[in-house]
Amino acid sequence: MLIEESKVNFSKTYGWNVLQDNGFRCKTQSVKWSLLPTQKEARLKWAKELIKKPEEFWHRVIFTDETKVQFKSTKERYWVNGEER
């Protein structure tokens, strides 16, 4: 996209090399899965039931979340400064 917007005639490989030489790295979004509407409803129902639990119940609970949610179906590449994560 950067190459097309610049209206300068050079190859994609040359553009990538220039960015890398100047401390940029190409990153790719990780693929994540999206939730179905039925899954969303089930999670909401589960949360509404748990919110009624007494405070003592929550002192024994540990939450972890390893769920992946995908907003787009294609991977996108983007360039970041070498110092950024």
MMTF fields as JSON, N, C-alpha, C and O atoms, coordinates in Angstrom:
{
  "mmtfVersion": "1.0.0",
  "mmtfProducer": "UNKNOWN",
  "numBonds": 339,
  "numAtoms": 340,
  "numGroups": 85,
  "numChains": 1,
  "numModels": 1,
  "chainsPerModel": [1],
  "groupsPerChain": [85],
  "chainIdList": ["A"],
  "bondAtomList": [4, 2, 8, 6, 12, 10, 16, 14, 20, 18, 24, 22, 28, 26, 32, 30, 36, 34, 40, 38, 44, 42, 48, 46, 52, 50, 56, 54, 60, 58, 64, 62, 68, 66, 72, 70, 76, 74, 80, 78, 84, 82, 88, 86, 92, 90, 96, 94, 100, 98, 104, 102, 108, 106, 112, 110, 116, 114, 120, 118, 124, 122, 128, 126, 132, 130, 136, 134, 140, 138, 144, 142, 148, 146, 152, 150, 156, 154, 160, 158, 164, 162, 168, 166, 172, 170, 176, 174, 180, 178, 184, 182, 188, 186, 192, 190, 196, 194, 200, 198, 204, 202, 208, 206, 212, 210, 216, 214, 220, 218, 224, 222, 228, 226, 232, 230, 236, 234, 240, 238, 244, 242, 248, 246, 252, 250, 256, 254, 260, 258, 264, 262, 268, 266, 272, 270, 276, 274, 280, 278, 284, 282, 288, 286, 292, 290, 296, 294, 300, 298, 304, 302, 308, 306, 312, 310, 316, 314, 320, 318, 324, 322, 328, 326, 332, 330, 336, 334],
  "bondOrderList": [1, 1, 1, 1, 1, 1, 1, 1, 1, 1, 1, 1, 1, 1, 1, 1, 1, 1, 1, 1, 1, 1, 1, 1, 1, 1, 1, 1, 1, 1, 1, 1, 1, 1, 1, 1, 1, 1, 1, 1, 1, 1, 1, 1, 1, 1, 1, 1, 1, 1, 1, 1, 1, 1, 1, 1, 1, 1, 1, 1, 1, 1, 1, 1, 1, 1, 1, 1, 1, 1, 1, 1, 1, 1, 1, 1, 1, 1, 1, 1, 1, 1, 1, 1],
  "groupList": [{"groupName": "MET", "atomNameList": ["N", "CA", "C", "O"], "elementList": ["N", "C", "C", "O"], "formalChargeList": [0, 0, 0, 0], "bondAtomList": [1, 0, 2, 1, 3, 2], "bondOrderList": [1, 1, 2], "singleLetterCode": "M", "chemCompType": "L-PEPTIDE LINKING"}, {"groupName": "LEU", "atomNameList": ["N", "CA", "C", "O"], "elementList": ["N", "C", "C", "O"], "formalChargeList": [0, 0, 0, 0], "bondAtomList": [1, 0, 2, 1, 3, 2], "bondOrderList": [1, 1, 2], "singleLetterCode": "L", "chemCompType": "L-PEPTIDE LINKING"}, {"groupName": "ILE", "atomNameList": ["N", "CA", "C", "O"], "elementList": ["N", "C", "C", "O"], "formalChargeList": [0, 0, 0, 0], "bondAtomList": [1, 0, 2, 1, 3, 2], "bondOrderList": [1, 1, 2], "singleLetterCode": "I", "chemCompType": "L-PEPTIDE LINKING"}, {"groupName": "GLU", "atomNameList": ["N", "CA", "C", "O"], "elementList": ["N", "C", "C", "O"], "formalChargeList": [0, 0, 0, 0], "bondAtomList": [1, 0, 2, 1, 3, 2], "bondOrderList": [1, 1, 2], "singleLetterCode": "E", "chemCompType": "L-PEPTIDE LINKING"}, {"groupName": "SER", "atomNameList": ["N", "CA", "C", "O"], "elementList": ["N", "C", "C", "O"], "formalChargeList": [0, 0, 0, 0], "bondAtomList": [1, 0, 2, 1, 3, 2], "bondOrderList": [1, 1, 2], "singleLetterCode": "S", "chemCompType": "L-PEPTIDE LINKING"}, {"groupName": "LYS", "atomNameList": ["N", "CA", "C", "O"], "elementList": ["N", "C", "C", "O"], "formalChargeList": [0, 0, 0, 0], "bondAtomList": [1, 0, 2, 1, 3, 2], "bondOrderList": [1, 1, 2], "singleLetterCode": "K", "chemCompType": "L-PEPTIDE LINKING"}, {"groupName": "VAL", "atomNameList": ["N", "CA", "C", "O"], "elementList": ["N", "C", "C", "O"], "formalChargeList": [0, 0, 0, 0], "bondAtomList": [1, 0, 2, 1, 3, 2], "bondOrderList": [1, 1, 2], "singleLetterCode": "V", "chemCompType": "L-PEPTIDE LINKING"}, {"groupName": "ASN", "atomNameList": ["N", "CA", "C", "O"], "elementList": ["N", "C", "C", "O"], "formalChargeList": [0, 0, 0, 0], "bondAtomList": [1, 0, 2, 1, 3, 2], "bondOrderList": [1, 1, 2], "singleLetterCode": "N", "chemCompType": "L-PEPTIDE LINKING"}, {"groupName": "PHE", "atomNameList": ["N", "CA", "C", "O"], "elementList": ["N", "C", "C", "O"], "formalChargeList": [0, 0, 0, 0], "bondAtomList": [1, 0, 2, 1, 3, 2], "bondOrderList": [1, 1, 2], "singleLetterCode": "F", "chemCompType": "L-PEPTIDE LINKING"}, {"groupName": "THR", "atomNameList": ["N", "CA", "C", "O"], "elementList": ["N", "C", "C", "O"], "formalChargeList": [0, 0, 0, 0], "bondAtomList": [1, 0, 2, 1, 3, 2], "bondOrderList": [1, 1, 2], "singleLetterCode": "T", "chemCompType": "L-PEPTIDE LINKING"}, {"groupName": "TYR", "atomNameList": ["N", "CA", "C", "O"], "elementList": ["N", "C", "C", "O"], "formalChargeList": [0, 0, 0, 0], "bondAtomList": [1, 0, 2, 1, 3, 2], "bondOrderList": [1, 1, 2], "singleLetterCode": "Y", "chemCompType": "L-PEPTIDE LINKING"}, {"groupName": "GLY", "atomNameList": ["N", "CA", "C", "O"], "elementList": ["N", "C", "C", "O"], "formalChargeList": [0, 0, 0, 0], "bondAtomList": [1, 0, 2, 1, 3, 2], "bondOrderList": [1, 1, 2], "singleLetterCode": "G", "chemCompType": "PEPTIDE LINKING"}, {"groupName": "TRP", "atomNameList": ["N", "CA", "C", "O"], "elementList": ["N", "C", "C", "O"], "formalChargeList": [0, 0, 0, 0], "bondAtomList": [1, 0, 2, 1, 3, 2], "bondOrderList": [1, 1, 2], "singleLetterCode": "W", "chemCompType": "L-PEPTIDE LINKING"}, {"groupName": "GLN", "atomNameList": ["N", "CA", "C", "O"], "elementList": ["N", "C", "C", "O"], "formalChargeList": [0, 0, 0, 0], "bondAtomList": [1, 0, 2, 1, 3, 2], "bondOrderList": [1, 1, 2], "singleLetterCode": "Q", "chemCompType": "L-PEPTIDE LINKING"}, {"groupName": "ASP", "atomNameList": ["N", "CA", "C", "O"], "elementList": ["N", "C", "C", "O"], "formalChargeList": [0, 0, 0, 0], "bondAtomList": [1, 0, 2, 1, 3, 2], "bondOrderList": [1, 1, 2], "singleLetterCode": "D", "chemCompType": "L-PEPTIDE LINKING"}, {"groupName": "ARG", "atomNameList": ["N", "CA", "C", "O"], "elementList": ["N", "C", "C", "O"], "formalChargeList": [0, 0, 0, 0], "bondAtomList": [1, 0, 2, 1, 3, 2], "bondOrderList": [1, 1, 2], "singleLetterCode": "R", "chemCompType": "L-PEPTIDE LINKING"}, {"groupName": "CYS", "atomNameList": ["N", "CA", "C", "O"], "elementList": ["N", "C", "C", "O"], "formalChargeList": [0, 0, 0, 0], "bondAtomList": [1, 0, 2, 1, 3, 2], "bondOrderList": [1, 1, 2], "singleLetterCode": "C", "chemCompType": "L-PEPTIDE LINKING"}, {"groupName": "PRO", "atomNameList": ["N", "CA", "C", "O"], "elementList": ["N", "C", "C", "O"], "formalChargeList": [0, 0, 0, 0], "bondAtomList": [1, 0, 2, 1, 3, 2], "bondOrderList": [1, 1, 2], "singleLetterCode": "P", "chemCompType": "L-PEPTIDE LINKING"}, {"groupName": "ALA", "atomNameList": ["N", "CA", "C", "O"], "elementList": ["N", "C", "C", "O"], "formalChargeList": [0, 0, 0, 0], "bondAtomList": [1, 0, 2, 1, 3, 2], "bondOrderList": [1, 1, 2], "singleLetterCode": "A", "chemCompType": "L-PEPTIDE LINKING"}, {"groupName": "HIS", "atomNameList": ["N", "CA", "C", "O"], "elementList": ["N", "C", "C", "O"], "formalChargeList": [0, 0, 0, 0], "bondAtomList": [1, 0, 2, 1, 3, 2], "bondOrderList": [1, 1, 2], "singleLetterCode": "H", "chemCompType": "L-PEPTIDE LINKING"}],
  "groupTypeList": [0, 1, 2, 3, 3, 4, 5, 6, 7, 8, 4, 5, 9, 10, 11, 12, 7, 6, 1, 13, 14, 7, 11, 8, 15, 16, 5, 9, 13, 4, 6, 5, 12, 4, 1, 1, 17, 9, 13, 5, 3, 18, 15, 1, 5, 12, 18, 5, 3, 1, 2, 5, 5, 17, 3, 3, 8, 12, 19, 15, 6, 2, 8, 9, 14, 3, 9, 5, 6, 13, 8, 5, 4, 9, 5, 3, 15, 10, 12, 6, 7, 11, 3, 3, 15],
  "groupIdList": [1, 2, 3, 4, 5, 6, 7, 8, 9, 10, 11, 12, 13, 14, 15, 16, 17, 18, 19, 20, 21, 22, 23, 24, 25, 26, 27, 28, 29, 30, 31, 32, 33, 34, 35, 36, 37, 38, 39, 40, 41, 42, 43, 44, 45, 46, 47, 48, 49, 50, 51, 52, 53, 54, 55, 56, 57, 58, 59, 60, 61, 62, 63, 64, 65, 66, 67, 68, 69, 70, 71, 72, 73, 74, 75, 76, 77, 78, 79, 80, 81, 82, 83, 84, 85],
  "secStructList": [7, 2, 2, 2, 2, 2, 6, 7, 7, 7, 7, 2, 2, 2, 2, 2, 2, 2, 2, 2, 2, 6, 6, 3, 3, 3, 3, 3, 7, 7, 7, 7, 7, 7, 7, 7, 2, 2, 2, 2, 2, 2, 2, 2, 2, 2, 2, 2, 2, 2, 6, 6, 1, 7, 2, 2, 2, 2, 6, 6, 7, 7, 7, 7, 7, 7, 7, 7, 7, 7, 1, 7, 1, 1, 7, 7, 3, 3, 3, 3, 3, 6, 6, 7, 7],
  "xCoordList": [0.826, 0.0, 0.871, 0.572, 1.944, 2.839, 3.455, 3.59, 3.826, 4.444, 3.467, 3.825, 2.225, 1.226, 0.921, 0.745, 0.856, 0.53, 1.652, 1.397, 2.891, 4.018, 4.168, 4.795, 3.59, 3.67, 5.11, 5.405, 6.011, 7.407, 7.567, 7.021, 8.304, 8.431, 9.614, 10.751, 9.348, 10.351, 9.638, 8.428, 10.391, 9.784, 9.391, 9.882, 8.498, 8.047, 9.231, 9.364, 10.092, 11.264, 12.19, 12.7, 12.408, 13.262, 12.666, 13.385, 11.348, 10.675, 10.839, 11.107, 10.677, 10.843, 12.27, 12.491, 13.242, 14.647, 14.964, 15.699, 14.426, 14.647, 14.075, 14.726, 12.858, 12.254, 13.089, 13.338, 13.521, 14.329, 15.667, 16.13, 16.286, 17.561, 17.422, 18.402, 16.219, 15.976, 15.364, 14.774, 15.503, 15.108, 13.667, 13.203, 12.936, 11.551, 11.48, 12.318, 10.459, 10.217, 8.798, 7.897, 8.6, 7.26, 6.615, 7.196, 5.448, 4.717, 3.443, 2.938, 2.926, 1.688, 0.734, 1.128, -0.524, -1.521, -1.689, -1.629, -1.899, -2.186, -3.637, -4.505, -3.877, -5.228, -6.004, -5.525, -7.182, -8.026, -9.411, -9.845, -10.084, -11.405, -12.503, -12.382, -13.556, -14.672, -15.732, -15.817, -16.528, -17.586, -18.875, -19.209, -19.58, -20.892, -21.916, -21.702, -23.015, -24.052, -24.553, -24.82, -24.682, -25.145, -24.121, -24.488, -22.835, -21.79, -21.812, -21.608, -22.058, -22.148, -23.311, -23.178, -24.45, -25.627, -25.356, -25.728, -24.715, -24.405, -23.46, -23.632, -22.48, -21.551, -22.244, -21.978, -23.134, -23.868, -24.763, -24.834, -25.447, -26.305, -25.476, -25.878, -24.306, -23.412, -22.981, -22.973, -22.623, -22.166, -23.289, -23.06, -24.509, -25.64, -25.968, -26.398, -25.77, -26.004, -24.931, -25.231, -23.693, -22.606, -22.604, -22.095, -23.153, -23.134, -23.994, -23.838, -24.891, -25.763, -25.1, -25.657, -23.921, -23.236, -22.788, -22.491, -22.739, -22.306, -20.803, -20.065, -20.371, -18.978, -18.021, -16.913, -18.43, -17.575, -17.215, -16.112, -18.135, -17.89, -16.709, -15.88, -16.624, -15.609, -14.213, -13.218, -14.135, -12.828, -12.12, -10.911, -12.848, -12.268, -12.089, -11.735, -12.322, -12.305, -11.042, -10.617, -10.461, -9.34, -9.756, -10.158, -9.663, -10.048, -8.813, -7.788, -8.922, -7.926, -8.694, -9.809, -8.105, -8.778, -7.781, -6.874, -7.954, -7.086, -7.9, -7.495, -9.023, -9.894, -9.314, -8.806, -9.393, -8.95, -10.173, -11.033, -10.256, -11.39, -10.855, -9.94, -11.43, -10.976, -11.938, -13.142, -11.418, -12.229, -12.187, -13.134, -11.099, -10.951, -10.522, -9.82, -10.938, -10.622, -9.265, -8.795, -8.622, -7.324, -6.254, -6.509, -5.045, -3.92, -3.482, -3.455, -3.148, -2.66, -1.222, -0.868, -0.404, 0.983, 1.104, 0.416, 1.97, 2.214, 3.659, 4.267, 4.197, 5.592, 5.651, 4.897, 6.56, 6.748, 8.214, 9.104, 8.438, 9.776, 10.433, 9.766, 11.702, 12.397, 12.3, 12.465, 12.035, 11.945, 10.547, 10.382, 9.538, 8.165, 7.884, 8.535, 6.925, 6.505, 5.273, 4.75],
  "yCoordList": [-1.191, 0.0, 1.256, 2.226, 1.233, 2.38, 2.652, 3.804, 1.59, 1.738, 2.375, 3.301, 1.878, 2.428, 3.884, 4.684, 4.24, 5.612, 6.592, 7.771, 6.111, 7.018, 7.417, 8.43, 6.619, 6.871, 6.931, 7.584, 6.244, 6.115, 4.729, 3.762, 4.62, 3.354, 2.549, 2.737, 1.659, 0.718, -0.544, -0.539, -1.622, -2.923, -3.032, -2.298, -3.964, -4.223, -4.681, -4.279, -5.526, -6.037, -4.886, -4.859, -3.945, -2.798, -1.986, -1.565, -1.773, -1.045, -1.73, -1.08, -3.054, -3.815, -3.693, -3.515, -3.788, -3.685, -2.313, -2.221, -1.257, 0.092, 0.21, 0.751, -0.294, -0.238, -1.024, -0.543, -2.224, -3.043, -2.374, -2.399, -1.779, -1.089, 0.094, 0.513, 0.63, 1.769, 1.355, 2.178, 0.081, -0.381, -0.801, -0.978, -0.969, -1.422, -2.926, -3.518, -3.534, -4.968, -5.171, -4.419, -6.179, -6.509, -7.489, -8.533, -7.176, -8.04, -8.502, -7.825, -9.637, -10.174, -10.429, -10.948, -10.059, -10.315, -11.811, -12.565, -12.24, -13.647, -13.931, -13.065, -15.147, -15.546, -15.875, -16.621, -15.326, -15.565, -15.975, -15.57, -16.751, -17.255, -16.369, -15.862, -16.18, -15.35, -16.233, -17.431, -15.622, -16.34, -16.342, -15.362, -17.447, -17.532, -16.828, -16.718, -16.353, -15.696, -16.581, -16.08, -17.884, -18.784, -18.858, -18.965, -18.801, -18.81, -17.527, -17.554, -16.41, -15.126, -15.137, -14.678, -15.662, -15.734, -16.633, -16.297, -17.767, -18.698, -18.054, -18.232, -17.318, -16.642, -15.555, -15.392, -14.813, -13.769, -14.377, -13.861, -15.468, -16.157, -16.63, -16.463, -17.228, -17.717, -16.569, -16.716, -15.427, -14.271, -13.706, -13.319, -13.66, -13.133, -14.024, -13.533, -15.334, -16.252, -16.071, -16.087, -15.9, -15.779, -14.454, -14.379, -13.422, -12.114, -12.113, -11.254, -13.077, -13.174, -13.887, -13.924, -14.451, -15.2, -14.251, -13.086, -14.744, -13.894, -13.602, -14.293, -12.584, -12.151, -13.255, -13.356, -14.077, -15.164, -16.133, -16.681, -16.343, -17.223, -16.714, -17.508, -15.412, -14.826, -14.838, -14.692, -15.012, -15.1, -16.41, -16.526, -17.387, -18.687, -18.854, -19.943, -17.816, -17.929, -17.289, -16.21, -17.991, -17.452, -17.46, -18.499, -16.318, -16.216, -16.274, -15.661, -17.003, -16.96, -16.859, -17.369, -16.211, -16.077, -16.324, -15.523, -17.431, -17.742, -17.798, -18.45, -17.133, -17.116, -16.219, -15.135, -16.677, -15.87, -15.467, -16.3, -14.199, -13.686, -13.039, -12.218, -13.41, -12.868, -11.81, -12.051, -10.643, -9.563, -9.515, -9.053, -9.989, -9.993, -11.381, -12.079, -11.783, -13.131, -13.223, -14.33, -12.106, -12.132, -11.575, -10.707, -12.1, -11.574, -10.247, -10.087, -9.325, -8.034, -7.868, -8.217, -7.331, -7.032, -5.56, -4.729, -5.245, -3.857, -3.717, -4.666, -2.537, -2.263, -1.518, -0.573, -1.961, -1.295, -0.925, -1.582, 0.13, 0.541, -0.606, -1.266, -0.85, -1.947, -1.919, -2.953, -0.756, -0.626, -0.956, -1.231, -0.933, -1.204, -2.691, -3.442, -3.122, -4.532, -4.69, -5.798],
  "zCoordList": [0.0, 0.0, 0.0, -0.696, 0.78, 0.843, -0.519, -0.93, -1.212, -2.528, -3.503, -4.23, -3.519, -4.432, -4.123, -5.041, -2.854, -2.459, -2.784, -3.03, -2.784, -3.009, -4.475, -4.782, -5.388, -6.829, -7.32, -8.32, -6.608, -7.014, -7.607, -7.077, -8.695, -9.389, -8.827, -9.26, -7.868, -7.389, -6.943, -6.719, -6.815, -6.526, -5.055, -4.198, -4.802, -3.435, -2.586, -1.43, -3.166, -2.441, -2.044, -0.923, -2.95, -2.651, -1.493, -0.587, -1.535, -0.462, 0.877, 1.888, 0.884, 2.12, 2.631, 3.829, 1.722, 2.13, 2.72, 3.704, 2.14, 2.663, 4.071, 4.965, 4.269, 5.603, 6.613, 7.718, 6.242, 7.155, 7.462, 8.603, 6.446, 6.654, 7.609, 8.226, 7.731, 8.618, 9.948, 10.648, 10.298, 11.628, 11.778, 12.905, 10.688, 10.783, 10.576, 9.894, 11.18, 11.015, 10.549, 10.922, 9.74, 9.258, 10.229, 10.527, 10.715, 11.637, 10.952, 10.056, 11.361, 10.819, 11.973, 13.017, 11.775, 12.805, 12.977, 12.006, 14.207, 14.432, 14.055, 14.166, 13.613, 13.226, 14.491, 15.345, 14.609, 15.772, 15.298, 14.219, 16.07, 15.692, 16.254, 17.37, 15.507, 15.966, 16.616, 16.346, 17.469, 18.174, 17.359, 16.694, 17.423, 16.792, 17.675, 18.883, 17.11, 17.925, 19.07, 20.162, 18.833, 19.908, 21.032, 22.202, 20.683, 21.701, 22.515, 23.728, 21.855, 22.556, 23.54, 24.674, 23.099, 23.975, 25.172, 26.296, 24.943, 26.037, 27.05, 28.256, 26.578, 27.487, 28.294, 29.484, 27.643, 28.352, 29.423, 30.538, 29.094, 30.061, 31.259, 32.41, 30.966, 32.012, 32.922, 34.144, 32.335, 33.111, 33.981, 35.128, 33.427, 34.206, 35.389, 36.433, 35.241, 36.36, 37.432, 38.626, 37.006, 37.972, 38.709, 39.828, 38.123, 38.782, 40.055, 40.922, 40.147, 41.328, 42.495, 43.592, 42.277, 43.336, 44.45, 44.186, 45.699, 46.821, 46.738, 46.036, 47.456, 47.424, 47.865, 47.338, 48.819, 49.309, 48.184, 48.163, 47.259, 46.119, 45.298, 44.855, 45.092, 44.226, 44.844, 44.133, 46.165, 46.809, 46.459, 46.657, 45.948, 45.591, 44.079, 43.626, 43.301, 41.842, 41.263, 41.677, 40.295, 39.535, 38.075, 37.551, 37.414, 36.013, 35.122, 35.421, 34.047, 32.978, 31.672, 31.556, 30.709, 29.428, 28.315, 28.089, 27.625, 26.503, 25.218, 24.255, 25.197, 24.037, 22.963, 23.25, 21.726, 20.601, 19.799, 19.513, 19.436, 18.677, 17.415, 17.467, 16.283, 15.003, 14.514, 14.431, 14.19, 13.673, 12.151, 11.515, 11.57, 10.116, 9.677, 10.409, 8.492, 8.025, 7.343, 7.08, 7.049, 6.389, 7.311, 8.146, 7.135, 7.911, 7.308, 6.088, 8.149, 7.688, 8.145, 9.271, 7.259, 7.602, 7.911, 7.317, 8.832, 9.161, 9.597, 10.093, 9.41, 9.75, 11.074, 11.31, 11.932, 13.222, 13.38, 12.841, 14.125, 14.463, 15.237, 16.034, 15.022, 15.685, 17.204, 17.851, 17.778, 19.235, 19.754, 20.942, 18.88, 19.291, 19.28, 18.553, 20.075, 20.093, 19.281, 19.162]
}
